[in-house]
Amino acid sequence: MRAFVISAVVAFSLTACVQQASQQPKIVPENAVTMRGELAREQRIANQQAFEPQSVTQHYRQTPVVTLDNYARNLVQELMTNHHNADENAMVAVTDLAFIDTDLQQGSVFTNHLSEAIIYDLHLFGVPVLDYKVTDYIRVTPQGDFVLSRDFNELSAELPIKYVVTGTATLHQAGIMLNARLIQIDSKRVISAARTFVPAAVYNAILQQHGDATLKLKQG
């Protein structure tokens, strides 16, 4: 009987000690508190940066740059894949894609850049491209030496061109739709056609660099 009482007293004493210890405040090292606050501050900053617009420099450092050249390459690859019965040795000329809501004689620095990119990629495909803007002489000026011209009177009237790459551009709220086609000049037959959509960011990046404020994106 005495042994049972002693055991009960010991058990009660241990239970009381455990409860007393659990009720005492925990002591946290000061450096742990500081570190926890610093982590919380860094998390808040990271959350803010996730929802704040990045600068252009930061964006292009972290994001692969996609330029108009990528979309020109898409057009050329589709044109070359889908063409039918084209003479592979015949000369091809590349013109600007005209805006669909004009008299089809209006381009921009955007369409100029696009035609240059198409010429580049056609050459990579081994297509014989003829540059009709080349004059028969080199013009030497204080601003530089040039062989290209947009003056019709300085260019050759007859050229051995059998095919031409042309098409239209349609402005949309989200970007610009490009429809290109490879046409046989003498028959006006469409040999091949291609289409791609250029996002507004790529389109505006070219216009903003040249201060072109006359062409605005509109809802199509």
C-alpha positions as CSV (number, residue, x, y, z in Angstrom):
1,M,0.0,0.0,0.0
2,R,2.8,2.4,0.8
3,A,4.6,1.6,-2.4
4,F,1.4,2.5,-4.4
5,V,1.1,5.9,-2.6
6,I,4.8,6.7,-3.3
7,S,4.3,5.9,-7.0
8,A,1.2,8.0,-7.2
9,V,3.1,11.0,-5.6
10,V,6.0,10.6,-8.0
11,A,3.7,10.5,-11.0
12,F,1.7,13.6,-9.8
13,S,5.0,15.5,-9.3
14,L,6.2,14.7,-12.8
15,T,2.9,15.7,-14.3
16,A,3.0,19.0,-12.5
17,C,6.6,19.7,-13.7
18,V,5.6,19.0,-17.3
19,Q,2.6,21.3,-17.1
20,Q,4.7,24.1,-15.4
21,A,7.3,23.8,-18.1
22,S,4.8,24.0,-20.9
23,Q,3.3,27.1,-19.4
24,Q,6.6,29.0,-19.2
25,P,7.4,31.2,-22.3
26,K,9.8,29.8,-24.8
27,I,13.1,31.6,-25.2
28,V,13.9,32.3,-28.8
29,P,17.4,33.4,-29.7
30,E,17.6,37.1,-30.8
31,N,19.3,36.2,-34.1
32,A,16.5,33.8,-35.0
33,V,14.0,36.6,-34.6
34,T,16.1,38.9,-36.8
35,M,16.5,36.3,-39.5
36,R,12.7,35.6,-39.5
37,G,12.0,39.3,-40.0
38,E,14.5,39.6,-42.8
39,L,13.1,36.6,-44.6
40,A,9.6,38.1,-44.3
41,R,10.9,41.4,-45.7
42,E,12.6,39.7,-48.6
43,Q,9.4,37.8,-49.4
44,R,7.3,41.0,-49.4
45,I,9.8,42.6,-51.9
46,A,9.7,39.5,-54.1
47,N,5.9,39.6,-54.1
48,Q,5.9,43.2,-55.1
49,Q,8.4,42.7,-57.9
50,A,6.3,39.8,-59.2
51,F,3.4,42.2,-59.8
52,E,5.3,45.3,-60.8
53,P,6.2,46.0,-64.5
54,Q,9.9,45.4,-65.2
55,S,12.0,47.9,-67.0
56,V,12.8,47.1,-70.7
57,T,16.4,46.4,-69.8
58,Q,15.5,43.9,-67.1
59,H,12.9,42.3,-69.3
60,Y,15.2,41.6,-72.2
61,R,18.0,40.4,-69.8
62,Q,15.7,37.7,-68.4
63,T,13.6,36.9,-71.5
64,P,14.8,35.6,-74.9
65,V,14.4,38.4,-77.4
66,V,11.9,37.6,-80.2
67,T,12.2,40.0,-83.1
68,L,10.4,40.5,-86.4
69,D,13.1,38.3,-88.0
70,N,11.6,35.3,-86.3
71,Y,8.2,35.9,-87.9
72,A,9.7,36.6,-91.3
73,R,11.5,33.3,-91.1
74,N,8.1,31.6,-90.4
75,L,6.7,33.2,-93.5
76,V,9.6,32.1,-95.7
77,Q,9.5,28.5,-94.3
78,E,5.8,28.2,-95.1
79,L,6.2,29.7,-98.5
80,M,9.0,27.3,-99.4
81,T,7.1,24.3,-98.0
82,N,3.9,25.0,-99.8
83,H,5.0,26.2,-103.2
84,H,3.9,24.3,-106.2
85,N,5.8,23.8,-109.5
86,A,8.0,26.8,-109.1
87,D,11.1,27.2,-111.2
88,E,13.9,27.0,-108.6
89,N,16.4,28.8,-110.8
90,A,14.1,31.8,-111.6
91,M,14.7,35.2,-110.0
92,V,12.5,36.3,-107.1
93,A,11.8,39.8,-106.0
94,V,10.5,40.9,-102.6
95,T,8.2,43.8,-102.1
96,D,6.7,45.4,-99.0
97,L,3.5,44.0,-97.7
98,A,0.8,46.7,-98.2
99,F,-1.7,47.6,-95.5
100,I,-5.0,46.1,-96.4
101,D,-7.1,49.2,-95.5
102,T,-5.1,51.4,-98.0
103,D,-4.8,51.7,-101.7
104,L,-2.2,48.9,-101.4
105,Q,0.6,51.4,-101.9
106,Q,1.3,52.3,-98.3
107,G,4.0,50.7,-96.2
108,S,6.1,51.7,-93.2
109,V,9.4,51.1,-91.6
110,F,7.8,47.9,-90.3
111,T,7.1,46.5,-93.8
112,N,10.5,47.8,-95.0
113,H,12.2,45.8,-92.2
114,L,10.0,42.7,-93.0
115,S,10.9,42.7,-96.7
116,E,14.6,42.9,-95.8
117,A,14.3,40.0,-93.4
118,I,12.4,37.9,-96.0
119,I,15.2,38.6,-98.5
120,Y,17.7,37.3,-96.0
121,D,15.9,34.1,-95.3
122,L,15.1,33.4,-98.9
123,H,18.8,33.6,-99.6
124,L,19.5,31.1,-96.8
125,F,17.0,28.8,-98.5
126,G,19.1,29.0,-101.7
127,V,16.4,31.0,-103.6
128,P,17.9,33.4,-106.3
129,V,16.7,36.8,-105.1
130,L,17.1,39.9,-107.3
131,D,17.4,43.2,-105.5
132,Y,15.8,45.7,-107.9
133,K,16.8,48.7,-105.8
134,V,20.4,48.3,-106.9
135,T,21.5,51.0,-109.3
136,D,24.1,50.8,-112.1
137,Y,26.6,52.9,-110.2
138,I,27.8,53.8,-106.7
139,R,26.8,57.2,-105.5
140,V,29.6,58.9,-103.4
141,T,28.3,61.6,-101.0
142,P,29.5,63.3,-97.9
143,Q,27.1,61.1,-95.9
144,G,28.5,57.9,-97.3
145,D,28.7,55.7,-100.4
146,F,25.5,54.1,-101.7
147,V,24.4,51.7,-104.4
148,L,20.7,51.3,-103.4
149,S,18.0,53.8,-104.4
150,R,14.2,54.2,-104.1
151,D,14.1,56.6,-107.1
152,F,12.4,54.8,-109.9
153,N,14.4,56.9,-112.5
154,E,17.7,55.5,-111.2
155,L,16.7,51.8,-111.5
156,S,16.6,49.4,-114.4
157,A,13.3,49.4,-116.3
158,E,13.5,45.7,-117.2
159,L,14.7,42.9,-114.9
160,P,14.6,39.1,-115.3
161,I,12.2,38.6,-112.4
162,K,9.8,35.7,-112.7
163,Y,8.3,35.6,-109.2
164,V,7.5,38.2,-106.6
165,V,6.9,37.9,-102.8
166,T,4.1,40.2,-101.8
167,G,1.1,40.3,-99.6
168,T,-0.9,42.4,-97.1
169,A,-0.8,43.5,-93.5
170,T,-3.8,43.9,-91.3
171,L,-3.7,45.8,-88.0
172,H,-5.5,44.2,-85.0
173,Q,-5.7,45.3,-81.4
174,A,-3.3,42.5,-80.3
175,G,-0.8,42.9,-83.2
176,I,-0.6,42.6,-87.0
177,M,-1.7,39.8,-89.3
178,L,0.7,39.2,-92.2
179,N,-0.5,37.3,-95.3
180,A,2.3,36.7,-97.8
181,R,2.3,35.0,-101.2
182,L,4.7,34.0,-103.9
183,I,3.2,35.0,-107.3
184,Q,4.3,34.2,-110.8
185,I,4.4,37.6,-112.6
186,D,3.4,36.7,-116.1
187,S,0.4,34.5,-115.1
188,K,-0.5,36.3,-111.8
189,R,-0.8,32.8,-110.4
190,V,-0.3,32.3,-106.6
191,I,2.4,29.7,-106.3
192,S,2.5,29.6,-102.5
193,A,0.9,31.4,-99.6
194,A,1.8,31.9,-95.9
195,R,0.4,33.6,-92.8
196,T,1.7,34.7,-89.5
197,F,0.6,37.0,-86.6
198,V,3.1,39.4,-85.1
199,P,2.3,40.5,-81.5
200,A,1.8,44.2,-80.8
201,A,5.0,44.4,-78.7
202,V,7.2,43.4,-81.6
203,Y,5.3,45.7,-84.0
204,N,5.5,48.7,-81.6
205,A,9.1,48.1,-80.8
206,I,10.1,48.9,-84.4
207,L,7.8,51.9,-84.8
208,Q,8.8,53.5,-81.5
209,Q,12.5,53.3,-82.3
210,H,11.8,55.4,-85.5
211,G,9.3,57.8,-84.0
212,D,6.6,56.7,-86.3
213,A,3.4,58.0,-84.7
214,T,1.1,57.8,-87.8
215,L,0.4,54.1,-87.6
216,K,-1.6,53.0,-84.6
217,L,-3.0,49.6,-83.7
218,K,-6.7,49.5,-83.9
219,Q,-9.3,46.8,-83.3
220,G,-9.8,44.6,-86.4
